[in-house]
Amino acid sequence: MPETIDFPMHQKPRSSNFAVYVLIAFVVLVFIGGRTAISYWVDLLWFGSLGYAPVFWKTFGLQWGIFGAFAALTFVVLFSAFLAFRHSHSGDLPDTQTIFFAGRPIELPVAKFLRTVAFIAALVISIATGFAMQAQWTTLALYWYAPATATSPADPIFGRPLGFYLFTLPAWELIAGWLLTLAVMISVLAVLFLVAAGGGRLRGGHFESSSSSIWRGVSIAASFLLLTLAIREYVGRFDLLFDQHAIFSGVSYTDAHVTLIGMLFISVALAIGAVIAFACGLFRPRVRWILAAILPAAACWILTGVAGWYMSTFIVNPNRPRRSGSSRPPREE
């Protein structure tokens, strides 16, 4: 018996096993996509009978083009993030791990296993994301083919035309939500690598909480997360026009004079924090710099909340008939 057992044992693939795998994949594909294919075929026959076959093919191309684009982008971003984090923690996470089974050492290919799991997970998530974005294809199509509305009346708060709220804003919110989902996933992945690398250093007896390399991935992930939050905060300002209040809908006096300005400052602070976190991740990653990147946005958020509460309590409420529904300060007589 050899002293070291390599796991798994390397065997030559058999052509019969490969054929079985291909057959199983084909059956699963037919089972899942058969109903969808039949539905598309019926739609094509219907549109063709009415003389609108080009409309069907245009819709078909938009739907699957959106699916392919977002699925590919999601896969590239997630799997690239995994490879980048794996490379940055290569010194703390070995390619193989030796365990003892029945008194004999077994070499486990940790790096290969992690790459396989990451590839499958990124593929599944990207396919699910592609289908989720495909379901919203009308939102993106309306944005892409939106008619020119430069001459339409603009709203008095942001100065945007009506077409912006009908076609552009829904697409912005959809893409911002997609970016935020990616940022959260990458942040979770960075934290998992941080915990695994910290555990490896702790077992090796050379753990240092102030070590720079161990925080590099978290800093980059925090930068991406802060940037996406800045985008969401900026886009969220326009949703205040659709808020439902007790006696009216739209922007209140407090929103117009405090909340909108505060949200703009929060968005800028988040963007600045993203730059700080990214720079620290490249040059001098430390946990205190990550916290420093978050503090400006947190301070702006607290100040906005306090200022909004003060204006609503001591200025708007005592003069509610005059100011609660006004987006502009009263003129001085």
C-alpha positions as CSV (number, residue, x, y, z in Angstrom):
1,M,0.0,0.0,0.0
2,P,1.3,3.5,-0.8
3,E,2.0,5.8,2.1
4,T,0.0,8.7,0.5
5,I,-3.4,8.2,-1.2
6,D,-4.3,10.8,-3.8
7,F,-8.1,11.6,-3.7
8,P,-9.8,11.4,-6.0
9,M,-8.1,8.6,-7.9
10,H,-7.2,9.6,-11.4
11,Q,-8.9,7.4,-13.9
12,K,-9.2,7.6,-17.6
13,P,-12.6,8.7,-18.7
14,R,-14.7,6.0,-20.5
15,S,-16.5,6.8,-23.7
16,S,-19.6,5.0,-22.4
17,N,-19.8,7.2,-19.3
18,F,-19.5,10.3,-21.5
19,A,-22.3,9.1,-23.7
20,V,-24.5,8.5,-20.7
21,Y,-23.8,12.0,-19.4
22,V,-24.6,13.5,-22.8
23,L,-27.9,11.5,-22.9
24,I,-28.9,12.7,-19.4
25,A,-28.1,16.3,-20.3
26,F,-30.1,16.0,-23.5
27,V,-33.1,14.5,-21.7
28,V,-33.0,17.2,-19.0
29,L,-32.8,19.9,-21.7
30,V,-35.7,18.5,-23.6
31,F,-37.8,18.2,-20.4
32,I,-37.1,21.8,-19.3
33,G,-37.1,23.6,-22.6
34,G,-39.7,21.5,-24.5
35,R,-42.7,23.4,-23.2
36,T,-41.0,26.7,-23.9
37,A,-40.1,25.7,-27.4
38,I,-43.6,24.6,-28.1
39,S,-45.0,27.9,-26.8
40,Y,-42.7,29.9,-29.0
41,W,-43.6,27.7,-32.0
42,V,-47.3,28.3,-31.4
43,D,-46.7,32.1,-31.1
44,L,-44.7,32.0,-34.3
45,L,-47.5,30.3,-36.2
46,W,-50.0,32.8,-34.8
47,F,-48.0,35.9,-35.6
48,G,-47.2,34.4,-39.0
49,S,-50.9,33.8,-39.8
50,L,-51.5,37.5,-39.1
51,G,-48.6,38.7,-41.2
52,Y,-46.6,39.9,-38.2
53,A,-43.8,37.3,-38.1
54,P,-41.1,40.1,-38.0
55,V,-42.7,41.3,-34.8
56,F,-42.3,37.9,-33.3
57,W,-38.7,37.6,-34.3
58,K,-37.9,41.1,-33.0
59,T,-39.5,40.2,-29.6
60,F,-37.7,36.8,-29.6
61,G,-34.4,38.5,-30.3
62,L,-34.9,41.1,-27.6
63,Q,-35.8,38.5,-24.9
64,W,-33.0,36.1,-25.6
65,G,-30.5,38.9,-26.2
66,I,-31.2,40.4,-22.8
67,F,-31.0,36.9,-21.3
68,G,-27.6,36.2,-22.9
69,A,-26.1,39.6,-22.2
70,F,-27.0,39.7,-18.5
71,A,-26.2,36.0,-17.9
72,A,-22.8,36.4,-19.5
73,L,-22.0,39.6,-17.6
74,T,-23.1,38.0,-14.3
75,F,-21.0,34.9,-14.9
76,V,-17.9,36.9,-15.9
77,V,-18.2,39.2,-12.9
78,L,-18.8,36.5,-10.3
79,F,-16.3,34.0,-11.6
80,S,-13.7,36.7,-12.1
81,A,-14.2,37.9,-8.5
82,F,-13.7,34.3,-7.3
83,L,-10.5,34.0,-9.2
84,A,-9.2,37.4,-8.0
85,F,-10.0,36.6,-4.4
86,R,-8.4,33.1,-4.7
87,H,-5.3,34.7,-6.2
88,S,-5.1,37.3,-3.5
89,H,-5.4,34.7,-0.7
90,S,-3.2,32.1,-2.4
91,G,-0.6,32.3,0.4
92,D,-3.2,31.5,3.0
93,L,-5.3,28.9,1.2
94,P,-3.2,25.9,-0.1
95,D,-4.0,24.1,-3.3
96,T,-4.1,20.8,-1.5
97,Q,-5.0,19.7,2.0
98,T,-3.8,16.6,3.7
99,I,-6.2,14.7,6.0
100,F,-5.7,11.4,7.8
101,F,-8.2,8.6,7.2
102,A,-7.6,5.3,9.1
103,G,-4.1,6.5,10.0
104,R,-3.2,7.3,6.3
105,P,-2.8,10.7,4.8
106,I,-5.1,11.7,1.9
107,E,-4.4,14.6,-0.4
108,L,-7.6,16.6,-1.1
109,P,-7.4,18.9,-4.2
110,V,-8.9,21.9,-2.5
111,A,-8.2,24.4,-5.2
112,K,-9.7,22.3,-8.0
113,F,-12.7,21.6,-5.9
114,L,-13.3,25.2,-5.1
115,R,-12.9,26.2,-8.8
116,T,-15.4,23.6,-9.8
117,V,-17.9,24.7,-7.1
118,A,-17.4,28.4,-8.0
119,F,-17.9,27.7,-11.7
120,I,-21.1,25.8,-11.1
121,A,-22.5,28.3,-8.6
122,A,-21.6,31.2,-11.0
123,L,-23.2,29.4,-13.9
124,V,-26.4,28.7,-12.0
125,I,-26.7,32.2,-10.6
126,S,-26.0,33.7,-14.0
127,I,-28.7,31.6,-15.7
128,A,-31.2,32.5,-13.0
129,T,-30.3,36.2,-13.3
130,G,-30.6,36.0,-17.1
131,F,-34.1,34.6,-16.8
132,A,-35.0,37.3,-14.2
133,M,-33.9,40.1,-16.4
134,Q,-35.5,38.4,-19.4
135,A,-38.8,38.6,-17.6
136,Q,-38.3,42.4,-17.5
137,W,-37.5,42.7,-21.2
138,T,-40.3,45.2,-21.8
139,T,-38.7,47.7,-19.4
140,L,-35.4,47.6,-21.2
141,A,-37.1,47.6,-24.6
142,L,-39.1,50.7,-23.7
143,Y,-35.9,52.4,-22.6
144,W,-34.0,51.4,-25.7
145,Y,-36.8,52.5,-28.2
146,A,-38.2,55.3,-26.2
147,P,-39.5,58.2,-28.3
148,A,-38.0,61.6,-28.0
149,T,-39.8,63.7,-25.3
150,A,-37.5,66.7,-25.1
151,T,-40.5,69.0,-25.8
152,S,-42.8,67.5,-23.3
153,P,-43.5,69.4,-20.0
154,A,-40.9,68.9,-17.3
155,D,-41.7,68.3,-13.6
156,P,-41.1,71.2,-11.3
157,I,-38.8,69.3,-8.9
158,F,-36.1,67.7,-11.1
159,G,-36.9,69.3,-14.4
160,R,-37.2,65.9,-16.2
161,P,-39.7,65.3,-19.0
162,L,-42.5,62.8,-18.7
163,G,-40.7,60.2,-20.9
164,F,-38.0,60.0,-18.3
165,Y,-40.4,58.6,-15.7
166,L,-42.2,56.3,-18.2
167,F,-39.2,54.8,-20.0
168,T,-35.8,55.8,-18.5
169,L,-36.3,55.6,-14.7
170,P,-37.7,52.0,-14.6
171,A,-34.7,50.8,-16.6
172,W,-32.3,52.7,-14.3
173,E,-33.9,51.1,-11.3
174,L,-33.8,47.6,-12.8
175,I,-30.1,47.9,-13.7
176,A,-29.3,49.4,-10.3
177,G,-31.0,46.5,-8.6
178,W,-29.0,44.1,-10.7
179,L,-25.7,45.8,-9.8
180,L,-26.6,45.8,-6.1
181,T,-27.3,42.1,-6.2
182,L,-23.9,41.5,-7.8
183,A,-22.2,43.7,-5.2
184,V,-23.8,41.9,-2.3
185,M,-22.8,38.5,-3.7
186,I,-19.2,39.7,-4.2
187,S,-19.1,41.1,-0.7
188,V,-20.3,37.8,0.8
189,L,-17.7,36.0,-1.3
190,A,-15.0,38.3,0.0
191,V,-16.1,37.8,3.6
192,L,-16.0,34.0,3.1
193,F,-12.4,34.2,1.7
194,L,-11.5,36.5,4.6
195,V,-12.8,34.0,7.2
196,A,-11.1,31.1,5.4
197,A,-7.8,32.9,5.1
198,G,-8.0,34.1,8.7
199,G,-8.6,30.5,9.8
200,G,-5.6,29.3,7.7
201,R,-3.3,31.9,9.3
202,L,-4.7,31.1,12.8
203,R,-3.9,27.4,12.3
204,G,-0.5,28.3,11.0
205,G,0.2,30.4,14.1
206,H,1.0,33.6,12.2
207,F,-2.3,35.4,12.2
208,E,-2.0,39.2,12.4
209,S,-5.2,41.3,12.4
210,S,-3.4,44.2,10.9
211,S,-2.0,42.3,7.9
212,S,-2.7,44.1,4.7
213,S,-3.1,41.3,2.2
214,I,-6.0,39.7,4.1
215,W,-8.2,42.8,3.8
216,R,-7.5,43.5,0.1
217,G,-10.4,41.5,-1.3
218,V,-12.8,43.0,1.3
219,S,-11.7,46.5,0.4
220,I,-12.3,46.0,-3.3
221,A,-15.7,44.4,-2.7
222,A,-16.6,47.2,-0.3
223,S,-15.7,49.7,-3.0
224,F,-18.0,48.1,-5.5
225,L,-20.8,47.8,-2.9
226,L,-20.5,51.5,-1.9
227,L,-20.6,52.5,-5.6
228,T,-23.7,50.6,-6.3
229,L,-25.3,52.0,-3.2
230,A,-24.4,55.5,-4.4
231,I,-26.2,54.7,-7.7
232,R,-29.3,53.4,-5.9
233,E,-29.4,56.4,-3.6
234,Y,-29.2,58.8,-6.6
235,V,-31.9,57.0,-8.6
236,G,-34.1,56.7,-5.5
237,R,-34.4,60.5,-5.3
238,F,-36.9,60.3,-8.2
239,D,-39.2,57.9,-6.4
240,L,-40.1,60.7,-4.0
241,L,-42.4,62.1,-6.7
242,F,-44.6,59.0,-6.3
243,D,-44.8,58.9,-2.5
244,Q,-48.3,58.7,-1.0
245,H,-49.0,61.0,1.9
246,A,-52.1,61.6,4.0
247,I,-53.7,64.3,2.0
248,F,-51.6,64.4,-1.2
249,S,-49.1,62.5,-3.4
250,G,-45.6,63.6,-4.4
251,V,-42.8,65.6,-2.9
252,S,-43.5,67.2,0.5
253,Y,-42.1,70.4,1.9
254,T,-39.6,68.4,4.0
255,D,-38.6,66.3,1.0
256,A,-38.0,69.3,-1.2
257,H,-35.9,71.2,1.3
258,V,-34.1,68.5,3.2
259,T,-34.5,64.9,1.9
260,L,-33.6,65.5,-1.7
261,I,-30.5,67.5,-0.8
262,G,-29.5,65.0,1.8
263,M,-29.9,62.0,-0.5
264,L,-27.7,63.8,-3.1
265,F,-25.0,64.4,-0.4
266,I,-25.3,60.7,0.7
267,S,-24.9,59.6,-2.9
268,V,-21.8,61.7,-3.3
269,A,-20.4,60.5,0.1
270,L,-20.9,56.9,-0.9
271,A,-19.1,57.5,-4.2
272,I,-16.2,59.2,-2.4
273,G,-16.1,56.2,0.1
274,A,-16.0,53.8,-2.9
275,V,-12.9,55.6,-4.2
276,I,-11.3,55.5,-0.8
277,A,-12.0,51.8,-0.3
278,F,-10.7,51.0,-3.8
279,A,-7.5,53.0,-3.3
280,C,-6.9,51.4,0.0
281,G,-7.5,48.0,-1.5
282,L,-4.8,48.6,-4.1
283,F,-2.2,50.3,-1.9
284,R,-2.7,49.9,1.9
285,P,-5.7,47.8,2.8
286,R,-6.7,48.1,6.4
287,V,-10.0,47.5,8.2
288,R,-9.9,51.0,9.6
289,W,-9.8,52.5,6.1
290,I,-12.9,50.5,5.2
291,L,-14.7,51.9,8.2
292,A,-13.4,55.4,7.2
293,A,-14.9,55.0,3.8
294,I,-18.3,54.3,5.3
295,L,-18.4,57.0,7.9
296,P,-19.0,60.1,5.6
297,A,-22.2,58.4,4.1
298,A,-23.3,57.4,7.6
299,A,-22.8,60.9,8.9
300,C,-24.8,62.4,6.0
301,W,-27.6,59.9,6.5
302,I,-27.9,60.7,10.2
303,L,-27.8,64.5,9.5
304,T,-30.4,64.1,6.9
305,G,-32.7,62.2,9.2
306,V,-32.2,64.6,12.1
307,A,-32.8,67.7,9.8
308,G,-35.9,66.1,8.2
309,W,-37.3,65.3,11.7
310,Y,-36.6,68.8,12.9
311,M,-38.2,70.5,9.9
312,S,-41.2,68.2,9.9
313,T,-41.8,68.6,13.7
314,F,-41.1,72.2,14.3
315,I,-41.7,73.9,10.9
316,V,-44.1,71.8,8.8
317,N,-46.5,70.5,11.5
318,P,-47.3,73.9,13.0
319,N,-47.9,75.3,9.6
320,R,-49.3,72.2,7.9
321,P,-52.0,73.9,5.8
322,R,-49.4,76.2,4.2
323,R,-46.4,73.9,3.9
324,S,-47.2,70.2,3.9
325,G,-47.9,70.0,0.2
326,S,-45.7,72.9,-1.0
327,S,-42.5,72.1,-2.8
328,R,-41.4,75.7,-2.6
329,P,-40.9,78.1,0.3
330,P,-43.6,80.7,0.6
331,R,-42.9,84.1,-0.9
332,E,-42.3,86.9,1.4
333,E,-44.9,89.6,1.3
